[in-house]
Amino acid sequence: MEPAATVPNGALRHEQGLYVEDDFYDHADSVYAEIEPRLPSSRDPGAFTSYVGARAFNFLSAPIERVLSRDRVGPLVGTLSAWAKDLLNAHHVSTPQLRVYADGGGRALLRDDVDAAWHYVLSLTRSESASEGLVTVLVEELGEASRRELRVSVARTVRLRLSFNRLLVHSASSPYAIERSRYTNPREATVFLEGYLW
């Protein structure tokens, strides 16, 4: 793999199947204010279910409707829908899942097994730590070479930090990874809203 290119903070950026937009949702602060008291703790997972796949992934997840009122979910999904229609000509948005990557939680570089065209991640990560909210996306496979028993593939990756209210949209066929969190407290760890567009 080639070294990962980095995407700095800024307005909407687009390159080969990858979109990044800062300050995406005008009401992100109120969404987080409602979700924050419902984040899991080490003693009580609350509405969250733990997903662990050996060394592949480790996170807590909850359907957004279990942690956010309907009158906040509708406008958020509506904003995602309008954005997707304008930029991607996508007419469907899955309701987001709230994912918390804390206490070593993260994800290896994997491709999702879905029929959707796009994967979206809206960060609700409040941590200022440079290690939280880090995502790597394999954006382009540049080629493959094999020689006897040695098989080498060359790919280009993009690595970026999703600070609070930063949206990432990438091709759902692109493998992506989420850096493992160093924090046990979910309020200091990586918190994402994730879903699909098609």
HELIX and SHEET records of a PDB file:
HELIX    1   1 ALA A   28  ILE A   35  1                                   8    
HELIX    2   2 GLU A   36  ARG A   38  5                                   3    
HELIX    3   3 ILE A   64  ARG A   66  5                                   3    
HELIX    4   4 ARG A   70  LEU A   88  1                                  19    
SHEET    1   A 7 ALA A   5  THR A   6  0                                        
SHEET    2   A 7 LEU A 150  ARG A 161  1                                        
SHEET    3   A 7 LEU A 134  ARG A 147 -1                                        
SHEET    4   A 7 TYR A 176  ILE A 178 -1                                        
SHEET    5   A 7 GLY A 106  LEU A 110 -1                                        
SHEET    6   A 7 PHE A  57  PRO A  63 -1                                        
SHEET    7   A 7 THR A  49  GLY A  53 -1                                        
SHEET    1   B12 ALA A   5  THR A   6  0                                        
SHEET    2   B12 LEU A 150  ARG A 161  1                                        
SHEET    3   B12 LEU A 134  ARG A 147 -1                                        
SHEET    4   B12 TYR A 176  ILE A 178 -1                                        
SHEET    5   B12 GLY A 106  LEU A 110 -1                                        
SHEET    6   B12 PHE A  57  PRO A  63 -1                                        
SHEET    7   B12 GLN A  97  TYR A 101 -1                                        
SHEET    8   B12 THR A 190  LEU A 197 -1                                        
SHEET    9   B12 TRP A 118  SER A 123 -1                                        
SHEET   10   B12 LEU A 167  SER A 171 -1                                        
SHEET   11   B12 LEU A  18  GLU A  21 -1                                        
SHEET   12   B12 ARG A  13  GLU A  15 -1                                        
END                                                                             
